[in-house]
Amino acid sequence: MNYTVSVMERTCEGPGVGEPHSLFPRKAVDPDAALVEQLRRQDEGAADALVAAYWGRVYRLAIRITGNASDAEEVVQDALWTASRKIDTFRGAAAFGTWVYRITANAANQKLRGRRSKRNEVSWEDLGPSFDDRGQHMEVAVDWSRRLKDPAIEGELKSVLAGAIDDVPAEDRAVFLLRDVEGLPYPEIADTLRIKLGTVKSRVHRTRLFLRKRLAVYMDGAFGAGQKAESCSRLASA
């Protein structure tokens, strides 16, 4: 499944879908344990191993937060240098990847603060679902799952999606990307960004709403309002 389909299908899911909870949670084994030990020992080639393992992942996060390739490259360089040089401050309370993402997100947001503008400001008040006097949803959501896989619109759809994500405020964008692009669990995102779990869920939900509304404009234009499919009711309860 490609990036566009994966992200947009998640906008039609409520929280917790596909995330079963075990009654007997197991202690996770950090897949980066060997890399961490290399870095702690300052082995020759450890820094290169870190770059090979994480450059692509942290760059995706950095470019989406900063919206600028040059800034993103600087953020990645700074983040991986920090992770390598300050490995002794990594205590293992969270996964190594979570720690690296946290460093990256902090560096990217710091970069943004240096050039903050109103370009990406979005009014979130208009993003929630509408209700009637009885508390019933007035807005009908759309299931585009089959159309998302149409190769005829895939390229344009990616452009629409990328533009919409770029218009999401940085704080919400970082949370959304960690959840719906990188696939991190909600608690891990909360730990990564050091925010409350409820805040994580709220930011992911309102970003999904925003993207769904942006996509609706495109899909209505591409296929016509008369071709809307059945309601995606799970989104309304997310």
C-alpha positions, 0 to 999 in steps of 0.5 A: 500500500502506498503512502497516499492510500495509507494516510488517507485510509487512516483519516477514515478510522477512529482511534484504536482501530487496528490497535488491539490491547494485550491483557499480558503486555510484554516488555519490548526489546529495542531493535536498536540495542546493538546500534546503541551499544556501538554508539556507547562504545564509540565504535568506528563506523557507529555514526555511519550506522546511525545515519544509515538506519535513521537518516531517511526516517528523521528526514521525512519528519523534518521535511514535513515539520519545516517544509523546507529541504535545506532546513530539513537537512540541517535538522537531520544533521543536528539531530543525528549528531546530537544522538551520537554525541549525547548517547550517554544521556539515553537511559533506555526508558523509551525506545531509541527510535523514540529518543531520536524522533524527540531530538529531531522534532525539537530541532525542527520546531526550533528551526521553525521558531526562527522563521515562524510566519502566518502561512501555516496558521489554520483555524481549527474551530471549523474542522470539527463535525457539525451537530444538529439540535438533537446532537446528531451529526449533520455532516456526511463523511465520505469513503474514498478507499476505492478511488484512492487506488485509482492510478489515474489520480494518484499523482495529483492526489499525492500533490493535494495531500502534501499541500494539505499536510504542509498547511497544518500547524507544525505542532499538529503536523509533527504528531500526525506524521509520527502516528499516521506516517511513521506508525508510532503508537499514541503513548510513544508519541506522547513520550517522544514529544513530551505532551499528554496522551489526550493531546496526541489523540486530539491533534491526530483527530483534528488533523485527519478532519482537516485532511478529509475536508481538503480531500473532499474538495478535490474528490468532489471536483474530480468525480462530482458530488453525485458520486459520493460513497457511503458514510465513514461513520467511524471518523465522526466518533474518533 
